[in-house]
Amino acid sequence: MAAMNMVANPSLGMAWRASVLALLTLLAGCDRMPSLQVWGQAAGEVAQLLARKPLPDPVQSKDGVAYIPIDDTAFLVPEKTWLRGYARNSTDGLVANITLHASVPDVQPWSPERNSAMYWKAGPGLSLRIDIQGNQVGDYWDNFHKVPGSRMSWAEFIEEPSDQAAQGLRRFRRSWGIYPEKDAEKDTRQFGAEFVERMRGHNGKPMMDTVYYEYIQNDRVKYFIYCSDGDGLFHICHLSFPWARSLMVDVSFARRDIKNIVAMADKVSERLREFEAAGLAHRAAIAAPTPPVSPSSTR
């Protein structure tokens, strides 16, 4: 479990958010007005959480920039313009996720002048949400560069003509695969004959709820994208790519903005390289031993 530190209101502590969540979770289980016993139990839970010693925050904030270590790397990020917040593990206090934001399509930092364009009152604005997710080791990390499965190496894919071929994206859909006839008798008993016939009808056909895109270089997936299918305002896409040894970058954006996504992802990568280089330099500087003071310098 991770608690989010939002830049806009850093005074909100993890203990307060956790205590409120515990209280709401407890009361949500009641199907009638909570009794005094329930309120007493909730108060006890809140008291325990508030009494828990807060874990040290590894993030350092100074002169408008935040030094944020995550896994085996670190980033130095301008707070008021690029950084939206970060999440920490409740177990050890280490950073689990960093959230940035940028404008569409030029990938510029937030500013008061860009706010109304980036954040609409209704619907997704012209903005990217960039999540740097920590501790993302596993099969989907190891198989990310494989074509066409990438992050979903266990799934079967069907390639179809790409509406984004101009920017080098290949387009896929997941396949229903072939229904195993050995399951027909069991499924008929459990779900009915209609279900079995419906599953047989899906044999080898594409699933139509989600569309996948891949940007491939040298027979390796560089960017993996999935989108809820449709042209409405609220259809959202996610683009991902691995970073360092165990991070995964997830960029969410409105489906309408996919026409520029490869160029935007390249710009995001450039910015992350800059922030990481600055973060690693800062880490090296604070880790360097302080030189001893010579006697002559104190005279």
Backbone torsions as a table, in degrees:
resi	resn	phi	psi	omega
1	MET	NA	138.0	-178.9
2	ALA	-124.9	142.6	176.2
3	ALA	-105.2	138.8	-173.7
4	MET	-93.3	128.6	171.8
5	ASN	-99.6	112.1	-179.1
6	MET	-92.8	135.3	-177.0
7	VAL	-64.0	-35.1	-176.0
8	ALA	-66.1	-23.9	-178.0
9	ASN	-146.3	70.3	-174.1
10	PRO	-68.9	-11.0	-177.6
11	SER	-74.6	-14.2	177.8
12	LEU	-72.6	118.0	-177.0
13	GLY	-89.4	159.3	178.7
14	MET	-63.1	-37.8	-176.6
15	ALA	-62.8	-41.0	180.0
16	TRP	-64.1	-46.5	-179.0
17	ARG	-64.8	-40.1	-179.4
18	ALA	-66.5	-38.1	-178.8
19	SER	-68.1	-41.6	177.3
20	VAL	-62.6	-42.9	179.1
21	LEU	-61.8	-41.8	179.0
22	ALA	-62.7	-42.0	179.8
23	LEU	-64.2	-46.7	-179.7
24	LEU	-64.2	-38.8	179.5
25	THR	-63.7	-41.7	-179.5
26	LEU	-66.0	-44.8	-177.2
27	LEU	-72.3	-27.3	179.1
28	ALA	-64.2	-23.5	179.5
29	GLY	-80.3	-3.8	-178.8
30	CYS	-92.5	133.3	179.5
31	ASP	-97.6	10.0	177.2
32	ARG	-153.0	179.9	-180.0
33	MET	-56.8	126.3	-178.1
34	PRO	-58.1	139.4	178.3
35	SER	-80.7	171.1	177.1
36	LEU	-61.4	-33.4	178.7
37	GLN	-64.1	-42.0	179.4
38	VAL	-66.1	-44.5	178.2
39	TRP	-61.0	-38.4	178.8
40	GLY	-64.8	-40.8	178.1
41	GLN	-64.0	-42.8	179.6
42	ALA	-62.6	-42.6	179.8
43	ALA	-62.7	-37.8	177.8
44	GLY	-63.8	-41.7	178.3
45	GLU	-62.4	-43.6	-179.8
46	VAL	-63.7	-42.5	-179.5
47	ALA	-61.6	-41.2	178.7
48	GLN	-63.0	-41.8	-179.2
49	LEU	-67.0	-41.3	179.9
50	LEU	-67.7	-28.4	-179.1
51	ALA	-81.4	-14.2	-178.4
52	ARG	-65.9	133.3	-179.2
53	LYS	-66.9	125.4	-178.4
54	PRO	-66.0	142.3	177.8
55	LEU	-76.6	145.9	180.0
56	PRO	-63.6	140.0	179.8
57	ASP	-91.1	118.6	-178.1
58	PRO	-75.4	-9.9	-177.7
59	VAL	-78.9	133.6	178.4
60	GLN	-114.8	131.1	-178.8
61	SER	-119.8	124.3	-179.0
62	LYS	-158.4	136.6	174.9
63	ASP	55.2	36.8	174.1
64	GLY	83.1	4.5	177.0
65	VAL	-126.3	152.1	179.8
66	ALA	-116.7	128.1	172.8
67	TYR	-91.6	118.2	-173.5
68	ILE	-126.2	102.7	174.0
69	PRO	-79.2	139.1	177.6
70	ILE	-147.3	127.6	-174.7
71	ASP	51.0	-125.1	-175.9
72	ASP	-101.7	17.7	179.0
73	THR	-135.1	-170.9	-178.7
74	ALA	-158.7	155.6	179.6
75	PHE	-130.5	145.0	173.8
76	LEU	-115.4	110.1	-166.9
77	VAL	-122.7	131.9	171.8
78	PRO	-60.1	127.0	-171.0
79	GLU	-73.5	-48.8	-170.0
80	LYS	-77.7	-16.9	-173.3
81	THR	-111.9	-41.2	-176.0
82	TRP	-103.7	-34.6	-170.7
83	LEU	-88.2	127.9	172.9
84	ARG	-97.3	-31.6	-179.6
85	GLY	165.7	-179.2	176.4
86	TYR	-149.7	155.1	-179.7
87	ALA	-115.9	145.6	179.9
88	ARG	-122.3	149.6	175.2
89	ASN	-66.6	139.0	177.5
90	SER	-76.1	-15.5	-176.8
91	THR	-85.5	-42.8	-176.0
92	ASP	-124.7	-6.2	178.1
93	GLY	80.9	-2.2	-179.0
94	LEU	-73.8	156.0	-178.1
95	VAL	-72.1	130.7	-179.8
96	ALA	-107.8	-23.9	-174.8
97	ASN	-157.5	140.5	174.6
98	ILE	-121.4	132.7	-180.0
99	THR	-116.4	124.2	176.1
100	LEU	-116.1	170.6	172.7
101	HIS	-146.4	157.2	-177.7
102	ALA	-155.2	163.4	-177.9
103	SER	-83.8	159.9	175.8
104	VAL	-113.6	135.9	1.8
105	PRO	-99.5	4.3	-170.2
106	ASP	-89.9	-4.7	177.8
107	VAL	53.8	58.5	176.3
108	GLN	-108.6	155.9	-178.1
109	PRO	-68.9	159.0	176.3
110	TRP	-61.6	147.0	172.6
111	SER	-150.9	161.0	176.8
112	PRO	-56.3	-34.5	-179.4
113	GLU	-70.3	-30.4	-178.4
114	ARG	-90.8	-8.9	-171.8
115	ASN	-56.8	-46.7	-175.9
116	SER	-65.6	-30.9	177.7
117	ALA	-77.9	-36.0	-177.3
118	MET	-77.5	-32.8	-175.7
119	TYR	-127.5	97.4	178.9
120	TRP	-77.5	157.4	175.7
121	LYS	-69.7	-28.8	177.8
122	ALA	-139.8	126.6	179.3
123	GLY	89.9	162.4	-179.6
124	PRO	-70.7	127.1	179.3
125	GLY	-79.1	-172.3	-178.3
126	LEU	-85.7	73.7	-175.9
127	SER	-147.7	157.3	172.1
128	LEU	-110.0	137.6	168.7
129	ARG	-104.8	124.5	-174.0
130	ILE	-116.7	111.9	179.3
131	ASP	-107.6	125.1	173.8
132	ILE	-100.1	105.9	-171.7
133	GLN	-97.4	127.6	-178.4
134	GLY	-89.6	163.5	175.0
135	ASN	53.4	50.8	-176.8
136	GLN	-102.1	36.5	178.5
137	VAL	-76.2	152.7	179.9
138	GLY	144.0	-173.3	-175.2
139	ASP	-59.6	-43.8	-175.6
140	TYR	-69.6	-23.9	172.3
141	TRP	-72.7	-48.4	-177.0
142	ASP	-63.0	-32.9	-175.3
143	ASN	-100.3	8.3	-171.8
144	PHE	-55.7	-40.7	-173.0
145	HIS	-82.1	-2.3	-177.4
146	LYS	-79.0	136.3	179.7
147	VAL	-98.6	134.1	-2.2
148	PRO	-99.8	-2.1	-170.9
149	GLY	-66.6	-42.5	-179.6
150	SER	50.0	-123.5	-176.7
151	ARG	-65.4	-14.5	-179.6
152	MET	-120.7	56.0	-173.9
153	SER	-63.5	-20.0	-178.6
154	TRP	-80.9	-12.3	-175.5
155	ALA	-94.7	156.9	173.0
156	GLU	-95.4	138.6	-178.2
157	PHE	-121.8	149.4	175.1
158	ILE	-119.4	124.6	179.2
159	GLU	-84.1	143.5	177.9
160	GLU	-136.1	164.8	-180.0
161	PRO	-55.6	136.4	-174.2
162	SER	-96.4	130.1	173.8
163	ASP	-79.4	-4.0	179.6
164	GLN	-120.0	29.1	-179.1
165	ALA	-63.7	-27.7	-177.9
166	ALA	-61.9	-29.2	177.5
167	GLN	-103.9	14.9	171.9
168	GLY	85.8	16.6	-179.1
169	LEU	-93.5	128.6	170.3
170	ARG	-91.2	148.4	-171.5
171	ARG	-118.5	137.3	-177.0
172	PHE	-137.7	162.4	166.4
173	ARG	-133.4	152.2	174.7
174	ARG	-71.1	144.4	177.0
175	SER	-95.2	145.2	172.6
176	TRP	-68.2	-16.5	-176.1
177	GLY	73.0	-165.5	-179.4
178	ILE	-107.8	126.5	-178.8
179	TYR	-65.5	126.6	-179.2
180	PRO	-75.0	114.5	-176.8
181	GLU	-63.8	-20.9	178.9
182	LYS	-64.8	-19.5	-179.7
183	ASP	-92.4	-5.4	-171.8
184	ALA	-60.4	-45.8	-177.1
185	GLU	-64.3	-45.5	179.5
186	LYS	-64.0	-44.5	-178.8
187	ASP	-67.1	-33.4	177.3
188	THR	-63.1	-43.1	178.4
189	ARG	-65.7	-39.5	-173.4
190	GLN	-84.7	-40.0	-173.3
191	PHE	-117.4	-16.1	-180.0
192	GLY	104.0	159.3	-176.9
193	ALA	-66.7	-32.4	-179.5
194	GLU	-62.0	-39.5	178.6
195	PHE	-62.7	-44.8	-178.8
196	VAL	-62.5	-42.7	179.3
197	GLU	-65.2	-37.1	178.2
198	ARG	-64.9	-41.9	178.5
199	MET	-66.0	-38.3	175.7
200	ARG	-63.4	-35.1	178.6
201	GLY	-67.0	-20.4	178.4
202	HIS	-83.2	-6.6	-173.1
203	ASN	-47.9	119.0	174.5
204	GLY	71.5	5.1	-176.6
205	LYS	-94.4	156.6	179.8
206	PRO	-80.5	148.6	170.8
207	MET	-80.4	132.8	-169.7
208	MET	-101.1	0.3	-175.7
209	ASP	-81.5	-24.6	-176.1
210	THR	-135.6	141.2	175.7
211	VAL	-117.8	143.3	-176.2
212	TYR	-119.0	141.8	175.1
213	TYR	-126.9	149.0	175.8
214	GLU	-136.3	134.6	172.9
215	TYR	-100.5	116.6	-169.3
216	ILE	-116.5	128.6	174.7
217	GLN	-127.1	130.8	179.2
218	ASN	52.2	43.8	177.9
219	ASP	62.4	24.9	177.4
220	ARG	-131.1	139.9	177.6
221	VAL	-71.9	124.2	175.3
222	LYS	-96.7	-46.5	177.7
223	TYR	-126.0	134.7	176.5
224	PHE	-116.0	128.1	-174.7
225	ILE	-127.9	138.7	168.3
226	TYR	-133.6	143.4	-175.9
227	CYS	-135.1	140.8	166.8
228	SER	-66.3	136.6	-169.2
229	ASP	-83.1	132.0	178.8
230	GLY	143.2	169.7	-176.1
231	ASP	-110.1	6.2	-178.1
232	GLY	-69.0	166.1	-175.4
233	LEU	-62.5	-32.8	-171.8
234	PHE	-96.8	12.8	174.6
235	HIS	-78.7	127.0	-173.1
236	ILE	-117.0	146.0	176.0
237	CYS	-118.1	156.6	173.9
238	HIS	-128.8	128.4	174.1
239	LEU	-111.3	136.1	-179.7
240	SER	-133.9	153.8	173.4
241	PHE	-157.8	147.5	-178.3
242	PRO	-75.5	155.6	180.0
243	TRP	-142.5	141.7	-179.8
244	ALA	53.3	-139.3	-175.2
245	ARG	-98.6	-18.8	-173.4
246	SER	-150.7	11.8	-179.8
247	LEU	-98.6	151.8	171.7
248	MET	-127.8	128.4	177.8
249	VAL	-95.3	127.5	178.1
250	ASP	-120.0	119.9	179.6
251	VAL	-110.8	115.6	178.0
252	SER	-102.1	142.3	-175.0
253	PHE	-156.9	162.2	178.3
254	ALA	-71.9	141.2	-178.1
255	ARG	-55.8	-32.5	-178.2
256	ARG	-62.4	-20.8	-175.7
257	ASP	-95.5	10.2	-176.1
258	ILE	-66.6	-21.3	-177.3
259	LYS	-62.2	-18.5	-179.7
260	ASN	-116.6	12.2	-165.3
261	ILE	-70.0	-34.4	-179.2
262	VAL	-65.0	-45.6	177.9
263	ALA	-63.1	-39.1	179.1
264	MET	-66.8	-41.2	178.8
265	ALA	-63.0	-38.1	176.3
266	ASP	-61.8	-40.7	179.5
267	LYS	-68.8	-37.9	175.9
268	VAL	-60.3	-44.3	179.1
269	SER	-60.3	-41.2	179.2
270	GLU	-61.7	-44.5	179.7
271	ARG	-64.1	-43.1	-180.0
272	LEU	-62.5	-38.1	176.9
273	ARG	-61.4	-41.1	178.6
274	GLU	-64.4	-46.8	-179.4
275	PHE	-64.4	-37.1	-179.6
276	GLU	-70.6	-42.6	179.3
277	ALA	-60.0	-42.5	178.5
278	ALA	-66.9	-38.3	179.6
279	GLY	-65.9	-42.5	179.2
280	LEU	-68.3	-35.7	176.7
281	ALA	-65.3	-40.0	178.4
282	HIS	-66.1	-40.3	179.0
283	ARG	-62.1	-42.1	178.9
284	ALA	-64.5	-37.0	-178.0
285	ALA	-67.8	-42.1	-177.9
286	ILE	-77.2	-18.2	178.6
287	ALA	-87.9	-15.9	-177.9
288	ALA	-67.4	137.7	179.2
289	PRO	-65.8	145.5	177.8
290	THR	-75.0	126.3	-179.3
291	PRO	-63.9	143.0	180.0
292	PRO	-65.9	149.8	178.7
293	VAL	-87.2	123.4	-179.8
294	SER	-76.6	150.6	179.8
295	PRO	-56.5	-35.9	-176.6
296	SER	-66.7	-28.2	-176.4
297	SER	-75.7	-12.8	-178.8
298	THR	-95.2	-4.1	-177.7
299	ARG	-81.4	NA	NA
